Amino acid sequence: MRRAILVITLGAFAMAGALNAQYREGYYDAMNGKKKEALKAAAKECVQEHVRLEYNDLPYNWRYTDTYPELYDGNIRWWEMYSNNVYLIYDYQSPVKSFSANKMQREHSIPKSWWKYNGDVEYTPAYTDLWNLLPSDGACNQAKNNYPFAEVDRISYDNGSAKVGSPRAGQGGGASQVFEPADEYKGDFARDIFYMAVVYDDLPWTYTYMFQKNTWPTLKPWAYELLLEWHRNDPVSQKEIDRNNAVESQQGNRNPFIDFPNLAEYIWGGQTSDVFYISEQGNTQVPMPDNTEITQPVNNEALDFGQCAQGGAKTVYLEIHGKITETLSVSLSGDDKDMFRLGATSISPYQLNFTGTFLLPVVFSPTSTGEKKANLLLFDGGLGGGSLTVRLIGQGEEVPHLTRLTAYAPTDITEDGYTANWSAAPEVVDFYVVNRTISGADGIENETLESDTNSLRIIRNEDAVETYTVQSSRLGYLSEASNSVYVDTYAGIFTADTPAPFEAVAEPGGFSIRGAVDSLDVNVYDLSGRLVFSAQGLVPGQHVELPSGVFIINSSYLNLPFKILIP
């Protein structure tokens, strides 16, 4: 069973402003004196190493990287770049609960399906890299789908901020639909994509709308030319400078295209023949404080992990606030210290001093039931021989036994969404997990949503069909997945008799293609989203063997997939 991870935070945080991008001494030295492809490789060397975060926990990290510095009606406001909506974190909510209540989603700027390999998307740190992941309005995320970034010609979706539609001539890399962010954020997205092209230039790109399978230049010419235009027209803002510092406090690396706005010109733009020298860029290195001051946690503070199943694991982030002049050391003591482990045993001044906040992961993994206690010690760091103690408390529980749920047919199906339904668990559970498999024009996407009740309103893409299964979660364990439910009557989806460049004719034991095409590529999926047939160069009249059932057929010749019933 997959184990979910719960995160609890202590204290409060105010995002620190900065007049200049500030990086630690020596961080970018490898880039000095390089140009073009050598400069790109050096930038990767400087920034690629970072802490890999937990996907489910990302709202806790975004609490520090993607919220407005000022309050909204006395509450923290998410800073998401996909809509003009106001999404708040109320005092009684954790970031994850706020995320769920607002129906926000975890959005990959570069879709994870683009690097899928043997059905896996989690093999690369790109899956949880904060430079590729942002909090998003749910409806816009669904509309964005896995489309590339480009400028929209004919609009099919517009929420007053972002747009989806057909691409302008010369853009899109062959995609039928593209995503265009608001003008005020185009530079932000461009610099994030530049980072992705540097750090993940060796990924086996499944979709190559924007990327090439090479380390140089990695981005396709149409893509870097457009991104450079966005980068120039929407320069680095204070928001990005603050986020750059905050991301480093969360995962330990920076975006060099924010620290050095001209860097993109040296790699892809008008200065590729010039040598890059750090001394000519005008940015500053972070100053060291005069003295150490730890304001959070306070001595003898308690960090309560609550319940955790025996053999399971629960992560809690301890917020450390202040400034340090030397490396701060962290260790564990106490009878049950072996049931706790630390995400880091030391914290450098650069990790803490940028924003004044560092999140220290602490993992509780009980090997037996009952109350468990240990002490976390903070020492050195310029504390003058003193130390701070944080008491760790957790409760080990038996592994839960969860009943398999029954998923019911969706209700209230509209052009915008539907309500998924399922049986209530007979035992106590923490929440329910809805697993969506979405079949669209660009392939298959999987998404996981959470609900506190046994129904959930789901925003859908009218250009796709989908199925869902449901599981219950308790103490990080998931029940066996329910039966799969097919969501039918999607607006806009082709049926077998819809006019198209070709048609698929159902036959006993399969289907054949008819139409005015010499040959074409075809992918066929079952209703669970599994690819059951794929071919390049399929010719009209050729029989494809399939068992009886309903299938989704997709091809690059189509704007939308269609479904077919095999007798």
C-alpha positions as CSV (number, residue, x, y, z in Angstrom):
1,M,0.0,0.0,0.0
2,R,1.1,3.6,-0.7
3,R,1.8,5.6,2.5
4,A,0.6,9.2,2.6
5,I,2.6,11.7,4.6
6,L,1.2,14.3,6.9
7,V,3.1,17.5,7.7
8,I,2.6,19.9,10.6
9,T,4.2,23.3,10.8
10,L,5.0,25.5,13.8
11,G,5.3,29.3,14.0
12,A,4.6,32.0,11.5
13,F,6.5,33.4,8.6
14,A,6.8,36.7,6.7
15,M,8.4,36.6,3.3
16,A,11.6,38.7,3.2
17,G,12.0,41.3,0.6
18,A,15.3,42.0,-1.2
19,L,16.6,44.8,-3.4
20,N,18.9,42.4,-5.3
21,A,19.1,38.7,-5.9
22,Q,21.5,37.4,-3.3
23,Y,23.4,34.2,-3.6
24,R,26.0,32.6,-1.4
25,E,29.7,33.1,-2.1
26,G,31.1,30.7,-4.6
27,Y,27.7,29.3,-5.6
28,Y,28.0,30.3,-9.3
29,D,31.8,30.1,-9.7
30,A,31.7,27.3,-12.3
31,M,29.8,29.6,-14.7
32,N,32.5,32.3,-14.7
33,G,34.4,32.7,-18.0
34,K,32.1,30.3,-19.9
35,K,29.9,30.9,-22.9
36,K,27.1,29.3,-24.9
37,E,26.8,25.5,-24.4
38,A,29.7,25.4,-21.9
39,L,27.9,28.1,-19.8
40,K,24.7,26.1,-19.9
41,A,26.5,23.0,-18.7
42,A,28.2,25.0,-15.9
43,A,24.8,26.4,-14.8
44,K,23.5,22.9,-14.4
45,E,26.6,22.0,-12.4
46,C,25.9,24.9,-10.0
47,V,22.2,24.4,-9.3
48,Q,21.1,20.9,-10.0
49,E,21.8,19.4,-6.6
50,H,18.8,20.0,-4.3
51,V,16.6,18.3,-1.7
52,R,13.8,16.2,-3.2
53,L,10.5,17.2,-1.7
54,E,7.4,15.1,-1.1
55,Y,4.6,15.6,-3.7
56,N,1.8,15.4,-1.2
57,D,3.5,18.0,1.1
58,L,4.1,20.7,-1.6
59,P,1.4,23.1,-0.2
60,Y,3.5,23.3,3.0
61,N,6.5,24.4,0.9
62,W,4.4,26.7,-1.2
63,R,3.2,28.4,2.0
64,Y,6.7,30.0,2.0
65,T,7.4,30.3,-1.7
66,D,4.0,31.2,-3.2
67,T,1.9,33.4,-0.8
68,Y,1.6,37.1,-0.9
69,P,3.8,39.0,1.6
70,E,0.8,41.0,2.8
71,L,-2.4,39.6,4.3
72,Y,-5.8,39.7,2.6
73,D,-8.7,40.4,5.0
74,G,-6.4,39.2,7.8
75,N,-5.6,35.9,6.1
76,I,-2.7,34.5,4.1
77,R,-3.4,34.5,0.4
78,W,-2.0,32.0,-2.1
79,W,-0.1,33.6,-5.0
80,E,-1.1,31.5,-7.9
81,M,-0.4,32.6,-11.5
82,Y,-3.2,30.8,-13.3
83,S,-6.2,33.0,-12.4
84,N,-7.3,36.2,-10.7
85,N,-9.2,34.3,-8.0
86,V,-8.6,34.9,-4.3
87,Y,-7.6,31.8,-2.5
88,L,-6.9,32.1,1.3
89,I,-5.4,30.0,4.1
90,Y,-7.6,30.6,7.2
91,D,-6.2,30.4,10.7
92,Y,-7.9,27.1,11.3
93,Q,-6.5,25.5,8.1
94,S,-3.2,23.8,7.3
95,P,-1.9,24.6,3.8
96,V,-3.0,21.2,2.6
97,K,-6.5,21.7,4.0
98,S,-6.7,25.1,2.4
99,F,-5.6,23.6,-0.9
100,S,-8.3,21.0,-0.8
101,A,-11.0,23.4,0.3
102,N,-10.1,25.8,-2.5
103,K,-10.0,23.0,-5.0
104,M,-6.5,24.1,-6.0
105,Q,-4.1,21.7,-7.7
106,R,-0.4,20.9,-8.0
107,E,0.6,22.0,-11.4
108,H,3.7,21.0,-13.4
109,S,4.7,23.9,-15.7
110,I,6.4,21.3,-17.9
111,P,3.9,18.4,-17.8
112,K,5.1,15.2,-16.2
113,S,3.7,13.2,-19.1
114,W,6.4,14.8,-21.2
115,W,9.1,12.8,-19.5
116,K,7.2,9.6,-18.7
117,Y,9.4,6.6,-19.1
118,N,8.0,3.0,-19.0
119,G,4.9,4.4,-17.4
120,D,6.8,6.1,-14.6
121,V,7.0,9.9,-13.9
122,E,8.5,9.9,-10.4
123,Y,11.9,8.6,-11.3
124,T,13.3,12.2,-11.8
125,P,13.5,15.0,-9.2
126,A,11.6,17.1,-11.8
127,Y,8.5,15.5,-10.4
128,T,8.7,17.6,-7.2
129,D,11.1,20.4,-8.2
130,L,9.6,23.7,-7.0
131,W,11.0,25.4,-10.1
132,N,8.6,23.3,-12.1
133,L,5.7,23.0,-9.6
134,L,3.3,25.8,-8.7
135,P,-0.1,26.1,-6.9
136,S,-2.8,26.4,-9.5
137,D,-6.5,27.3,-9.8
138,G,-8.1,23.9,-10.5
139,A,-10.2,24.9,-13.5
140,C,-7.3,26.5,-15.3
141,N,-5.0,23.6,-14.5
142,Q,-7.6,21.3,-16.1
143,A,-7.9,23.6,-19.2
144,K,-4.1,23.8,-19.5
145,N,-3.9,20.0,-19.6
146,N,-0.4,19.0,-20.9
147,Y,-0.3,21.6,-23.6
148,P,3.0,23.5,-24.4
149,F,3.4,27.2,-23.7
150,A,2.8,29.5,-26.7
151,E,0.7,32.4,-27.8
152,V,-3.0,31.7,-28.5
153,D,-4.6,32.4,-31.9
154,R,-8.2,31.1,-31.6
155,I,-9.2,31.0,-27.9
156,S,-11.1,28.0,-26.5
157,Y,-10.6,28.9,-22.8
158,D,-10.1,32.3,-21.2
159,N,-10.5,33.0,-17.4
160,G,-9.4,36.7,-17.7
161,S,-5.8,35.8,-16.9
162,A,-4.7,32.7,-18.8
163,K,-5.8,31.3,-22.1
164,V,-5.9,28.0,-24.0
165,G,-6.4,27.7,-27.7
166,S,-4.8,27.0,-31.1
167,P,-1.3,28.3,-31.5
168,R,-0.1,31.3,-33.5
169,A,1.7,30.4,-36.8
170,G,5.2,29.0,-36.1
171,Q,4.5,28.2,-32.5
172,G,3.4,25.2,-30.5
173,G,5.8,22.6,-31.9
174,G,3.0,20.7,-33.7
175,A,0.5,20.8,-30.8
176,S,-3.1,21.5,-31.7
177,Q,-3.7,23.5,-28.4
178,V,-1.4,25.7,-26.3
179,F,-1.4,27.5,-23.0
180,E,-0.7,31.2,-22.7
181,P,-0.2,32.8,-19.3
182,A,-1.0,36.3,-18.3
183,D,1.4,39.0,-19.5
184,E,2.5,39.8,-16.0
185,Y,3.7,36.2,-15.5
186,K,5.1,35.3,-18.9
187,G,8.6,36.1,-17.8
188,D,8.2,34.1,-14.6
189,F,7.2,31.0,-16.6
190,A,10.0,31.6,-19.2
191,R,12.7,31.7,-16.5
192,D,11.3,28.5,-14.9
193,I,11.4,26.8,-18.3
194,F,14.9,28.0,-18.9
195,Y,15.8,26.3,-15.6
196,M,14.2,23.1,-16.6
197,A,16.1,23.1,-19.9
198,V,19.3,23.5,-18.0
199,V,18.8,21.1,-15.1
200,Y,16.9,18.4,-16.9
201,D,18.5,18.5,-20.3
202,D,19.0,14.7,-20.2
203,L,15.4,13.6,-19.8
204,P,14.0,11.2,-22.4
205,W,11.3,13.6,-23.6
206,T,8.2,11.7,-24.7
207,Y,6.6,14.9,-26.0
208,T,8.9,17.2,-27.9
209,Y,6.7,20.2,-28.5
210,M,9.3,22.5,-26.8
211,F,12.2,20.3,-26.0
212,Q,14.8,18.4,-28.1
213,K,16.5,15.2,-26.9
214,N,19.9,16.8,-26.5
215,T,21.9,18.7,-23.9
216,W,22.4,21.6,-26.3
217,P,20.4,23.7,-27.0
218,T,17.6,21.4,-25.5
219,L,14.9,23.9,-26.3
220,K,13.6,24.1,-29.8
221,P,14.3,27.3,-31.7
222,W,10.7,28.5,-31.8
223,A,10.4,27.8,-28.0
224,Y,13.5,29.7,-26.9
225,E,12.8,32.6,-29.2
226,L,9.3,33.0,-27.8
227,L,10.5,32.5,-24.2
228,L,13.3,35.1,-24.7
229,E,10.7,37.5,-25.9
230,W,8.6,36.9,-22.8
231,H,11.7,37.1,-20.6
232,R,12.6,40.5,-22.1
233,N,9.1,42.0,-21.9
234,D,8.4,40.8,-18.4
235,P,11.7,41.4,-16.4
236,V,12.5,39.8,-13.1
237,S,10.2,41.1,-10.4
238,Q,10.5,41.4,-6.6
239,K,8.1,38.5,-6.4
240,E,10.6,36.3,-8.2
241,I,13.6,37.5,-6.2
242,D,11.7,36.7,-3.0
243,R,10.6,33.3,-4.3
244,N,14.2,32.5,-5.4
245,N,15.4,33.0,-1.9
246,A,12.4,31.1,-0.4
247,V,12.8,28.1,-2.8
248,E,16.5,27.8,-1.7
249,S,15.3,27.7,1.9
250,Q,13.0,24.8,1.0
251,Q,15.0,22.7,-1.4
252,G,18.4,24.2,-1.4
253,N,19.0,25.5,-4.9
254,R,18.4,28.7,-6.9
255,N,17.3,29.7,-10.4
256,P,20.2,31.3,-12.1
257,F,18.0,33.1,-14.6
258,I,16.5,35.1,-11.8
259,D,19.9,35.9,-10.2
260,F,21.4,36.8,-13.6
261,P,18.6,38.1,-15.9
262,N,21.0,38.3,-18.9
263,L,22.1,34.6,-18.6
264,A,19.4,33.5,-21.1
265,E,20.9,35.9,-23.7
266,Y,24.4,34.3,-23.2
267,I,22.9,30.8,-23.7
268,W,20.2,31.2,-26.4
269,G,19.9,34.9,-27.2
270,G,21.9,37.8,-28.6
271,Q,25.0,37.3,-26.5
272,T,25.9,33.7,-27.3
273,S,29.3,34.8,-28.7
274,D,30.1,36.6,-25.5
275,V,31.9,35.2,-22.4
276,F,29.9,35.3,-19.2
277,Y,31.6,37.0,-16.2
278,I,29.9,37.2,-12.9
279,S,31.6,40.5,-12.0
280,E,29.8,42.1,-14.9
281,Q,26.3,41.1,-13.9
282,G,25.8,43.5,-10.9
283,N,24.2,41.1,-8.4
284,T,25.2,40.8,-4.8
285,Q,26.3,38.0,-2.5
286,V,24.4,37.6,0.7
287,P,25.9,39.4,3.7
288,M,26.6,37.6,7.0
289,P,24.8,38.8,10.1
290,D,26.7,40.3,13.0
291,N,25.4,37.8,15.6
292,T,23.3,34.7,15.9
293,E,19.6,34.9,16.9
294,I,17.2,32.0,17.0
295,T,13.6,33.2,17.6
296,Q,11.8,29.9,16.8
297,P,11.6,27.3,18.2
298,V,11.7,28.3,21.9
299,N,13.6,26.0,24.3
300,N,11.6,22.9,25.5
301,E,8.9,23.4,22.8
302,A,6.9,20.3,21.9
303,L,6.6,18.9,18.3
304,D,3.6,16.5,18.4
305,F,3.4,13.9,15.5
306,G,0.0,12.6,16.6
307,Q,-0.8,9.0,15.5
308,C,1.3,6.9,13.1
309,A,0.9,3.3,12.2
310,Q,3.6,0.8,13.3
311,G,6.1,0.5,10.5
312,G,4.8,3.6,8.8
313,A,6.2,7.1,8.6
314,K,5.0,10.6,9.3
315,T,7.0,13.7,8.4
316,V,6.7,16.9,10.4
317,Y,8.5,20.1,9.4
318,L,10.0,22.1,12.3
319,E,10.3,25.8,11.5
320,I,13.5,27.4,12.5
321,H,13.5,31.2,12.4
322,G,16.5,33.5,12.9
323,K,20.0,34.3,11.7
324,I,23.2,32.4,12.3
325,T,26.9,33.2,11.8
326,E,28.1,29.6,11.7
327,T,26.7,26.1,10.8
328,L,23.9,25.0,13.1
329,S,24.1,21.4,14.2
330,V,21.1,19.1,14.8
331,S,21.0,15.8,16.7
332,L,18.6,13.5,18.6
333,S,18.7,12.0,22.1
334,G,16.3,10.1,24.4
335,D,15.1,6.5,24.8
336,D,13.0,6.5,21.6
337,K,15.4,8.4,19.4
338,D,15.8,5.5,17.0
339,M,12.1,5.9,16.1
340,F,12.8,9.5,14.8
341,R,15.1,10.6,12.1
342,L,16.3,14.0,10.8
343,G,16.1,15.4,7.3
344,A,19.4,17.3,7.9
345,T,22.0,17.2,10.7
346,S,23.3,20.6,9.9
347,I,22.0,23.9,8.6
348,S,24.3,26.4,6.9
349,P,24.0,30.2,7.4
350,Y,23.1,30.5,3.7
351,Q,20.1,28.1,4.1
352,L,18.7,30.0,7.0
353,N,19.7,33.6,6.4
354,F,18.1,34.2,3.0
355,T,14.6,34.2,4.3
356,G,15.2,33.9,8.1
357,T,13.3,30.5,8.0
358,F,14.4,26.9,7.5
359,L,12.1,23.9,7.4
360,L,13.7,20.9,9.1
361,P,12.0,17.6,8.1
362,V,11.7,15.3,11.1
363,V,10.3,11.7,10.5
364,F,8.5,9.6,13.1
365,S,8.6,5.9,12.2
366,P,7.4,3.8,15.2
367,T,8.5,0.1,15.4
368,S,6.0,-0.6,18.2
369,T,2.7,0.8,19.6
370,G,2.4,3.3,22.4
371,E,3.7,6.8,23.2
372,K,7.2,7.6,21.9
373,K,9.4,10.4,23.0
374,A,12.8,11.9,22.1
375,N,14.6,15.2,22.1
376,L,15.8,17.3,19.2
377,L,18.9,19.4,20.0
378,L,20.0,22.6,18.1
379,F,23.6,23.7,18.9
380,D,26.7,25.4,17.5
381,G,25.7,28.0,14.9
382,G,27.3,30.7,16.9
383,L,25.1,30.1,20.0
384,G,28.2,30.3,22.2
385,G,28.1,26.8,23.6
386,G,24.4,26.9,24.4
387,S,21.7,24.7,22.8
388,L,17.9,24.6,22.2
389,T,15.8,21.5,22.9
390,V,12.6,20.5,21.1
391,R,10.6,17.6,22.6
392,L,9.3,15.1,20.1
393,I,6.1,13.2,20.9
394,G,4.3,10.6,18.8
395,Q,1.9,7.7,19.2
396,G,2.5,4.3,17.6
397,E,-0.7,2.5,16.4
398,E,-1.6,-0.8,14.9
399,V,-1.7,-0.9,11.1
400,P,-5.3,-0.2,10.0
401,H,-7.4,-2.7,8.1
402,L,-9.4,-0.8,5.4
403,T,-12.5,-2.0,3.5
404,R,-12.5,-1.8,-0.3
405,L,-15.0,0.9,-1.3
406,T,-17.6,0.8,-4.1
407,A,-17.5,3.6,-6.6
408,Y,-20.9,4.7,-7.9
409,A,-21.9,6.4,-11.2
410,P,-21.2,10.1,-11.4
411,T,-24.0,12.6,-11.0
412,D,-24.6,16.2,-12.0
413,I,-22.6,15.9,-15.2
414,T,-22.3,19.2,-16.9
415,E,-19.9,20.8,-19.5
416,D,-17.7,21.9,-16.6
417,G,-17.6,18.9,-14.4
418,Y,-19.4,16.1,-12.5
419,T,-19.8,14.7,-9.0
420,A,-17.9,11.5,-8.2
421,N,-19.7,9.3,-5.7
422,W,-18.7,6.2,-3.6
423,S,-19.7,4.2,-0.5
424,A,-18.7,5.5,2.9
425,A,-16.1,3.5,4.7
426,P,-17.5,1.5,7.7
427,E,-14.4,2.2,9.7
428,V,-12.8,5.5,10.8
429,V,-10.7,7.0,8.0
430,D,-8.7,10.2,7.6
431,F,-9.9,11.1,4.1
432,Y,-10.8,9.6,0.7
433,V,-8.6,9.5,-2.4
434,V,-10.1,9.9,-5.9
435,N,-7.8,8.6,-8.7
436,R,-8.7,10.0,-12.1
437,T,-7.5,8.6,-15.5
438,I,-8.1,11.2,-18.2
439,S,-7.8,10.3,-21.9
440,G,-7.3,13.4,-24.1
441,A,-6.0,14.5,-27.4
442,D,-2.4,14.4,-26.1
443,G,-2.6,11.1,-24.4
444,I,-3.3,9.8,-20.8
445,E,-3.1,11.9,-17.6
446,N,-3.5,10.6,-14.1
447,E,-4.5,12.8,-11.2
448,T,-5.1,12.2,-7.5
449,L,-7.6,14.3,-5.4
450,E,-8.7,14.2,-1.8
451,S,-12.1,14.5,-0.2
452,D,-13.3,14.5,3.4
453,T,-16.7,13.1,2.4
454,N,-17.9,10.3,0.1
455,S,-18.4,12.5,-2.9
456,L,-16.4,15.1,-4.7
457,R,-17.2,17.7,-7.4
458,I,-14.6,17.4,-10.1
459,I,-13.7,20.0,-12.8
460,R,-13.2,18.3,-16.1
461,N,-11.8,19.0,-19.5
462,E,-14.6,18.8,-22.1
463,D,-12.1,17.5,-24.7
464,A,-11.4,14.3,-22.7
465,V,-13.0,11.2,-21.3
466,E,-12.1,9.6,-18.0
467,T,-12.5,7.0,-15.3
468,Y,-12.1,7.1,-11.6
469,T,-11.5,4.8,-8.7
470,V,-11.6,5.6,-5.0
471,Q,-9.6,4.6,-1.9
472,S,-9.8,5.5,1.8
473,S,-6.8,6.6,3.8
474,R,-6.0,6.1,7.4
475,L,-2.7,6.8,9.1
476,G,-1.0,7.0,5.8
477,Y,-2.3,3.6,4.5
478,L,-4.6,3.3,1.5
479,S,-7.4,0.7,1.0
480,E,-7.5,-1.4,-2.1
481,A,-8.8,0.6,-5.1
482,S,-12.5,0.5,-5.8
483,N,-14.1,-0.6,-9.0
484,S,-13.4,1.8,-12.0
485,V,-16.3,4.1,-13.1
486,Y,-16.4,5.5,-16.6
487,V,-17.6,9.1,-17.0
488,D,-19.7,9.2,-20.1
489,T,-21.4,11.8,-22.3
490,Y,-18.4,14.2,-22.4
491,A,-19.2,17.3,-24.5
492,G,-17.1,17.5,-27.6
493,I,-15.7,14.0,-27.8
494,F,-15.9,12.2,-31.1
495,T,-18.0,9.1,-31.6
496,A,-17.3,6.7,-34.4
497,D,-19.5,8.5,-36.8
498,T,-18.2,12.0,-36.2
499,P,-16.6,13.6,-39.3
500,A,-12.9,13.2,-39.0
501,P,-9.9,12.5,-41.3
502,F,-10.5,8.8,-40.8
503,E,-13.0,6.6,-39.0
504,A,-12.5,3.4,-37.1
505,V,-15.0,0.7,-38.0
506,A,-15.9,-1.8,-35.3
507,E,-15.6,-5.5,-36.4
508,P,-15.8,-8.8,-34.6
509,G,-12.6,-9.1,-32.6
510,G,-11.3,-5.6,-33.4
511,F,-11.6,-2.7,-35.8
512,S,-10.2,-1.3,-39.0
513,I,-9.4,2.2,-40.3
514,R,-11.2,3.8,-43.3
515,G,-10.5,7.2,-44.7
516,A,-8.5,9.3,-47.2
517,V,-5.1,8.7,-45.5
518,D,-2.2,6.7,-46.7
519,S,-1.0,5.7,-43.2
520,L,-1.3,7.1,-39.7
521,D,-0.2,6.7,-36.1
522,V,-2.8,5.2,-33.8
523,N,-2.8,4.7,-30.0
524,V,-5.7,2.7,-28.3
525,Y,-6.4,2.9,-24.6
526,D,-8.8,0.9,-22.5
527,L,-11.1,2.7,-20.0
528,S,-8.5,2.4,-17.2
529,G,-6.1,4.5,-19.3
530,R,-3.8,1.5,-20.2
531,L,-2.3,1.6,-23.6
532,V,-3.4,-1.6,-25.3
533,F,-2.3,-1.0,-28.9
534,S,0.1,1.4,-30.6
535,A,1.2,1.5,-34.2
536,Q,2.9,3.8,-36.7
537,G,2.0,3.5,-40.4
538,L,-1.4,1.9,-39.9
539,V,-3.0,1.7,-43.4
540,P,-6.7,1.8,-44.3
541,G,-8.4,-1.6,-44.2
542,Q,-5.8,-3.1,-41.8
543,H,-7.5,-5.1,-39.1
544,V,-6.5,-4.4,-35.4
545,E,-7.3,-7.2,-33.0
546,L,-9.0,-6.2,-29.7
547,P,-11.2,-7.9,-27.3
548,S,-14.9,-6.9,-26.7
549,G,-15.3,-3.6,-24.8
550,V,-15.1,0.2,-25.0
551,F,-11.8,1.7,-26.1
552,I,-10.4,5.2,-26.7
553,I,-8.7,5.8,-30.0
554,N,-6.2,8.7,-30.5
555,S,-4.0,9.9,-33.3
556,S,-2.0,13.0,-34.3
557,Y,-4.5,13.4,-37.1
558,L,-7.2,14.2,-34.6
559,N,-7.9,17.2,-32.4
560,L,-9.9,15.0,-30.0
561,P,-9.9,11.2,-29.3
562,F,-13.0,9.1,-30.0
563,K,-14.4,6.0,-28.4
564,I,-15.4,2.8,-30.1
565,L,-17.4,-0.2,-28.9
566,I,-15.9,-3.6,-30.0
567,P,-18.6,-6.3,-30.2
